[in-house]
Amino acid sequence: MSRSIRIGDVTVPGRVWAAPMTGVSDLPFRKTASGLGAAYVATEMVACAELARGRPDMVRRAAVGEGLPLTVIQLVGRSADWMARGAALAEAAGADIIDLNFGCPAKEVTGALSGSALMRDLDHACRLIDAAVSATRRPVTLKMRLGWDHASINAPALAERAERIGVQAITVHGRTRQQFYTGQADWSAVAAVKQAVRVPVIVNGDILDAADALRALAASGADAVMLGRGLNGRPWATAAIDRALAGEPFAEPCPAARLAIVLGQLRESLVFYGDRLGLKMFRKHLGWAVMAAPWPASADVRRIAKAELCRLETASAVEAALSDLWAGDRYATEVIVPHSAAAAAGSADIASPTMLNSRLRLASCTATVSA
């Protein structure tokens, strides 16, 4: 199977894609993942009406950075007029692909009759699709779920209608809206969507590694896979899994490489948001990075380190403490101060990089870890 996927006039040079994730796939994350070889990384979900009104946080979400090999802007909305305006603005901003979100299960989104709520009214959903397709010359794609609930599995029907309108690719998360993220994604249910359309189909949900990707592709017959939460703290994962699907060995980064990736993303965040907001916005990524690392070996140690690192108030303190935590080929194996004592110590005590090290005993380990 080819490693490239054709979306309208755009060639995506890989079959493992990064999902649009609110609060995660900001420009610093997208630049980091793209720099590590990710073939496709979408923006956070961008509300059409707020983008058209120039609301600062929505403008930031749609930000296009220099050097990105591909720009995918995801839109969400409930009005055909706003959807058309959003698509036109996305094209003007430099989008190569415009993705429509019909899959978000969050109550604040579905309560506004957007996201996966649109799967309860396919006629209205198709009006929104038609508005977007008619408003832009860029390829329009669609991301959705299997349906609202198990009594209304209508993804194949929506996919078929969307293709007739002009949608160029369809991503399906293998859960219903009512499942949110509980249970297991049903990759085999995506096969019905693949059979209903000729455009590329991408399967999404519970894909963390190359083995998951292979199983999802086999069960669904899809053309590509999309990672979401599996990227938290692992911005290299899409590129690494894509290489593994092509027969190359999959390996997690060694401590030095992982440290360089995390600190590089931190610096991108400071540049994009400014020092104060940049550190605040980066903390979730920092916490995920600490928890996703295979060292320290103890998850309890990693949780304490995460809490302490995320309380540091300057980027230089974060860099020093994380460098010490992942120093060379060492990792923490024993907690000197129990979690309860650490909590009682107070934020001023916790905020010192040297205090972080005083609470962890370091020992030797192997620097590289195979998946």
C-alpha positions as CSV (number, residue, x, y, z in Angstrom):
1,M,0.0,0.0,0.0
2,S,1.2,3.5,-0.9
3,R,2.4,5.7,2.0
4,S,0.8,8.7,0.4
5,I,-2.8,9.8,0.5
6,R,-4.3,12.1,-2.1
7,I,-6.8,14.7,-0.8
8,G,-8.1,16.7,-3.7
9,D,-5.0,18.5,-5.1
10,V,-3.0,17.8,-1.9
11,T,-0.7,14.8,-1.3
12,V,-0.3,13.8,2.3
13,P,3.0,11.8,2.5
14,G,2.0,9.4,5.2
15,R,-0.7,7.1,6.5
16,V,-0.5,8.1,10.2
17,W,-2.1,11.4,11.0
18,A,-2.3,13.7,14.0
19,A,-5.9,14.5,15.1
20,P,-7.1,18.1,15.8
21,M,-7.3,18.4,19.6
22,T,-8.6,21.4,21.5
23,G,-6.0,22.6,24.0
24,V,-3.3,20.3,22.4
25,S,-2.6,20.9,18.7
26,D,-1.7,24.6,19.0
27,L,1.0,26.0,16.6
28,P,3.9,25.1,18.9
29,F,2.7,21.5,19.0
30,R,2.1,21.4,15.2
31,K,5.6,22.8,14.5
32,T,7.2,20.3,16.8
33,A,5.3,17.3,15.4
34,S,5.9,18.4,11.8
35,G,9.6,18.9,12.5
36,L,9.7,15.3,13.7
37,G,8.3,14.1,10.5
38,A,4.5,14.1,11.0
39,A,2.8,14.1,7.6
40,Y,-0.5,15.6,8.8
41,V,-1.2,17.7,11.8
42,A,-4.5,19.7,12.1
43,T,-5.2,22.8,14.2
44,E,-7.3,22.8,17.2
45,M,-11.1,23.0,16.6
46,V,-11.8,26.6,15.4
47,A,-15.3,28.0,15.9
48,C,-16.4,29.7,12.6
49,A,-18.4,32.5,14.1
50,E,-15.8,33.5,16.6
51,L,-13.0,33.3,14.0
52,A,-15.0,35.6,11.7
53,R,-15.5,38.0,14.6
54,G,-11.8,38.0,15.3
55,R,-11.9,36.6,18.8
56,P,-8.2,36.3,19.8
57,D,-8.2,32.7,21.0
58,M,-9.8,31.5,17.8
59,V,-7.4,33.5,15.7
60,R,-4.5,31.9,17.6
61,R,-6.0,28.4,17.1
62,A,-6.1,29.0,13.3
63,A,-2.5,30.4,13.3
64,V,-0.4,29.3,10.4
65,G,3.4,29.0,11.0
66,E,6.3,29.4,8.7
67,G,7.8,26.2,7.5
68,L,4.9,23.9,8.1
69,P,4.7,21.3,5.3
70,L,0.9,21.1,5.5
71,T,-1.7,23.4,7.0
72,V,-5.0,21.8,8.0
73,I,-7.5,24.1,9.7
74,Q,-10.5,22.4,11.4
75,L,-13.8,24.3,11.6
76,V,-16.8,23.8,13.8
77,G,-20.2,25.5,13.6
78,R,-23.9,25.2,13.3
79,S,-24.9,27.9,10.7
80,A,-24.3,27.5,7.0
81,D,-23.5,31.2,6.7
82,W,-20.9,31.1,9.4
83,M,-19.5,27.8,8.0
84,A,-19.1,29.4,4.6
85,R,-17.3,32.4,6.1
86,G,-15.1,30.2,8.2
87,A,-14.0,28.2,5.1
88,A,-13.3,31.4,3.2
89,L,-11.2,32.7,6.1
90,A,-9.4,29.5,6.5
91,E,-8.4,29.5,2.8
92,A,-7.3,33.1,3.1
93,A,-5.2,32.2,6.2
94,G,-3.3,29.6,4.1
95,A,-5.1,26.4,4.7
96,D,-4.1,23.5,2.4
97,I,-7.1,21.4,3.7
98,I,-10.2,22.5,5.5
99,D,-11.6,19.9,7.9
100,L,-15.2,20.0,9.3
101,N,-15.8,18.8,12.9
102,F,-18.9,16.7,13.1
103,G,-17.5,14.5,15.8
104,C,-16.7,16.4,19.0
105,P,-18.7,14.9,21.8
106,A,-18.2,17.7,24.4
107,K,-21.4,18.9,26.0
108,E,-20.6,22.6,25.4
109,V,-20.2,21.8,21.7
110,T,-23.2,19.5,21.2
111,G,-25.3,21.7,23.3
112,A,-24.7,24.4,20.7
113,L,-25.9,22.0,18.0
114,S,-22.4,21.6,16.7
115,G,-19.9,18.8,16.5
116,S,-21.4,15.3,16.8
117,A,-24.9,16.8,17.4
118,L,-25.0,17.3,13.7
119,M,-25.2,13.5,13.3
120,R,-28.8,13.8,14.6
121,D,-29.8,15.9,11.6
122,L,-28.1,14.7,8.4
123,D,-30.1,17.2,6.3
124,H,-28.7,20.1,8.3
125,A,-25.3,18.6,8.4
126,C,-25.2,18.4,4.6
127,R,-26.3,22.0,4.3
128,L,-23.2,22.9,6.4
129,I,-21.0,20.7,4.2
130,D,-22.3,22.3,1.1
131,A,-21.8,25.8,2.4
132,A,-18.1,25.0,3.2
133,V,-17.4,23.3,-0.1
134,S,-19.0,26.1,-2.1
135,A,-17.1,28.8,-0.2
136,T,-13.5,27.5,-0.9
137,R,-11.3,26.2,-3.6
138,R,-9.4,24.1,-1.0
139,P,-10.2,20.4,-0.4
140,V,-12.8,20.0,2.3
141,T,-12.7,16.9,4.6
142,L,-15.0,15.6,7.3
143,K,-14.4,14.1,10.8
144,M,-17.2,12.4,12.5
145,R,-18.3,9.5,14.8
146,L,-20.2,6.3,14.1
147,G,-23.4,8.1,15.1
148,W,-25.1,9.8,18.0
149,D,-25.7,6.5,19.8
150,H,-25.9,2.8,19.0
151,A,-29.5,3.1,17.9
152,S,-28.5,5.6,15.2
153,I,-25.3,4.4,13.5
154,N,-25.5,6.7,10.5
155,A,-21.9,7.3,9.6
156,P,-22.1,5.4,6.3
157,A,-25.1,7.4,5.2
158,L,-23.5,10.8,6.1
159,A,-20.3,9.8,4.4
160,E,-22.1,8.9,1.2
161,R,-24.0,12.2,1.1
162,A,-20.9,14.2,2.0
163,E,-18.9,12.6,-0.8
164,R,-21.7,13.6,-3.3
165,I,-21.5,17.2,-2.1
166,G,-17.7,17.3,-2.6
167,V,-15.9,16.1,0.6
168,Q,-12.5,14.7,-0.3
169,A,-11.8,12.5,2.7
170,I,-13.6,11.2,5.8
171,T,-12.2,10.4,9.2
172,V,-14.3,8.3,11.6
173,H,-13.8,7.8,15.3
174,G,-15.0,4.3,16.1
175,R,-17.3,5.4,18.9
176,T,-20.7,7.0,19.1
177,R,-21.2,10.4,20.7
178,Q,-22.9,8.9,23.7
179,Q,-19.8,6.7,24.4
180,F,-17.6,9.8,24.6
181,Y,-14.2,8.0,25.2
182,T,-15.5,5.0,27.2
183,G,-15.2,1.4,26.2
184,Q,-13.2,0.5,23.1
185,A,-13.2,2.1,19.6
186,D,-14.9,-0.2,17.1
187,W,-12.6,-0.1,14.2
188,S,-14.6,-2.8,12.3
189,A,-17.6,-0.5,12.3
190,V,-15.7,2.0,10.2
191,A,-15.6,-0.7,7.4
192,A,-19.1,0.2,6.4
193,V,-18.0,3.8,5.8
194,K,-15.1,2.6,3.7
195,Q,-17.5,0.5,1.6
196,A,-19.9,3.4,1.1
197,V,-17.5,5.9,-0.4
198,R,-14.5,6.1,-2.9
199,V,-12.7,9.0,-1.1
200,P,-10.0,8.1,1.4
201,V,-11.2,7.0,4.8
202,I,-9.2,7.5,8.0
203,V,-9.9,5.4,11.1
204,N,-9.5,7.0,14.5
205,G,-9.8,6.0,18.2
206,D,-7.5,4.1,20.6
207,I,-4.5,3.9,18.3
208,L,-1.3,4.2,20.4
209,D,1.4,2.3,18.5
210,A,2.2,0.5,15.3
211,A,0.4,-2.7,16.4
212,D,-2.8,-0.8,17.0
213,A,-2.4,1.0,13.7
214,L,-2.1,-2.4,11.8
215,R,-5.1,-3.8,13.6
216,A,-7.2,-0.7,12.9
217,L,-6.3,-0.7,9.2
218,A,-7.1,-4.4,8.9
219,A,-10.4,-4.2,10.8
220,S,-11.6,-1.1,9.0
221,G,-10.1,-1.4,5.5
222,A,-9.3,2.3,5.9
223,D,-6.6,4.1,4.0
224,A,-4.9,5.8,7.0
225,V,-5.1,6.0,10.8
226,M,-5.4,9.1,13.0
227,L,-3.9,9.4,16.5
228,G,-5.4,11.6,19.1
229,R,-4.7,11.1,22.8
230,G,-1.8,8.7,21.9
231,L,0.2,11.8,21.0
232,N,0.0,13.4,24.4
233,G,3.6,13.8,25.5
234,R,4.7,11.9,22.3
235,P,4.7,14.4,19.3
236,W,7.0,12.1,17.4
237,A,4.6,9.1,17.5
238,T,2.8,9.6,14.1
239,A,6.1,9.7,12.2
240,A,7.5,6.8,14.1
241,I,4.4,4.7,13.6
242,D,4.3,5.6,9.9
243,R,7.9,4.4,9.5
244,A,7.0,1.2,11.4
245,L,4.2,0.5,9.0
246,A,6.7,0.7,6.2
247,G,8.8,-1.9,7.9
248,E,11.3,0.2,9.8
249,P,11.9,-0.6,13.5
250,F,9.9,1.5,16.0
251,A,11.8,3.0,18.9
252,E,11.0,5.6,21.5
253,P,13.5,8.5,21.7
254,C,16.4,8.2,24.2
255,P,16.6,10.6,27.1
256,A,18.7,13.2,25.3
257,A,16.5,13.2,22.2
258,R,13.3,13.3,24.3
259,L,14.7,16.2,26.3
260,A,15.6,18.2,23.2
261,I,12.1,17.6,21.8
262,V,10.3,18.8,25.0
263,L,12.5,21.8,25.5
264,G,12.2,22.7,21.8
265,Q,8.4,22.7,22.1
266,L,8.7,24.8,25.3
267,R,10.7,27.4,23.4
268,E,8.2,27.4,20.6
269,S,5.4,28.0,23.1
270,L,7.3,31.0,24.7
271,V,7.8,32.5,21.2
272,F,4.2,32.0,20.2
273,Y,2.4,33.1,23.4
274,G,5.0,35.1,25.3
275,D,6.8,34.0,28.3
276,R,4.1,34.0,31.0
277,L,1.2,32.5,28.9
278,G,3.6,30.3,27.0
279,L,4.7,28.5,30.1
280,K,1.1,28.2,31.3
281,M,0.0,26.7,28.0
282,F,2.9,24.3,27.9
283,R,2.3,22.8,31.3
284,K,-0.1,20.2,30.1
285,H,2.4,19.1,27.5
286,L,5.1,19.0,30.1
287,G,3.0,16.8,32.4
288,W,2.2,14.4,29.6
289,A,5.9,14.2,28.6
290,V,6.9,13.3,32.1
291,M,4.2,10.6,32.4
292,A,4.8,9.2,28.9
293,A,8.6,8.8,29.5
294,P,9.7,5.3,30.5
295,W,12.0,6.8,33.2
296,P,11.8,7.3,36.1
297,A,10.6,3.7,36.1
298,S,8.0,4.2,38.9
299,A,4.8,5.9,37.8
300,D,4.5,7.3,41.4
301,V,7.9,9.0,41.0
302,R,6.8,10.4,37.6
303,R,3.6,11.7,39.1
304,I,5.5,13.6,41.9
305,A,8.0,14.9,39.4
306,K,5.1,16.0,37.1
307,A,3.4,17.9,40.0
308,E,6.6,19.7,40.9
309,L,7.7,20.5,37.4
310,C,4.3,22.0,36.6
311,R,4.5,24.3,39.6
312,L,7.8,25.9,38.4
313,E,7.3,29.5,37.4
314,T,10.1,30.1,34.9
315,A,11.1,28.4,31.7
316,S,14.7,28.2,32.9
317,A,13.7,26.4,36.1
318,V,11.7,23.9,34.0
319,E,14.6,23.3,31.7
320,A,17.0,22.8,34.7
321,A,14.7,20.5,36.6
322,L,13.7,18.4,33.5
323,S,17.3,18.1,32.5
324,D,18.2,16.8,35.9
325,L,15.3,14.4,36.0
326,W,16.3,12.9,32.6
327,A,20.0,13.4,33.1
328,G,22.2,11.2,30.9
329,D,21.1,7.6,31.2
330,R,19.7,7.9,34.7
331,Y,16.2,7.6,36.1
332,A,14.6,7.9,39.6
333,T,13.8,4.6,41.3
334,E,13.0,5.6,44.9
335,V,11.0,8.4,46.4
336,I,12.7,10.0,49.4
337,V,9.8,12.3,50.4
338,P,6.3,10.7,50.3
339,H,3.6,12.4,48.2
340,S,1.7,13.6,51.3
341,A,4.9,15.2,52.7
342,A,5.6,16.8,49.3
343,A,2.1,18.3,49.3
344,A,2.5,19.6,52.8
345,A,5.8,21.2,52.0
346,G,4.1,24.1,50.2
347,S,4.5,25.6,46.7
348,A,7.6,27.6,47.5
349,D,9.4,24.5,48.6
350,I,8.2,22.5,45.6
351,A,9.2,25.2,43.1
352,S,12.9,24.7,43.4
353,P,14.7,22.5,40.8
354,T,17.2,21.4,43.4
355,M,14.4,20.4,45.7
356,L,13.0,18.2,43.0
357,N,16.3,16.3,42.9
358,S,16.6,16.0,46.7
359,R,13.4,14.0,46.6
360,L,14.5,11.5,44.0
361,R,17.3,9.0,44.2
362,L,18.9,8.4,40.8
363,A,20.3,5.1,39.5
364,S,21.7,3.8,36.2
365,C,19.5,2.5,33.4
366,T,19.6,1.9,29.6
367,A,19.2,5.1,27.6
368,T,17.2,3.6,24.7
369,V,13.8,1.9,25.1
370,S,12.2,-0.2,22.4
371,A,8.4,-0.1,22.0
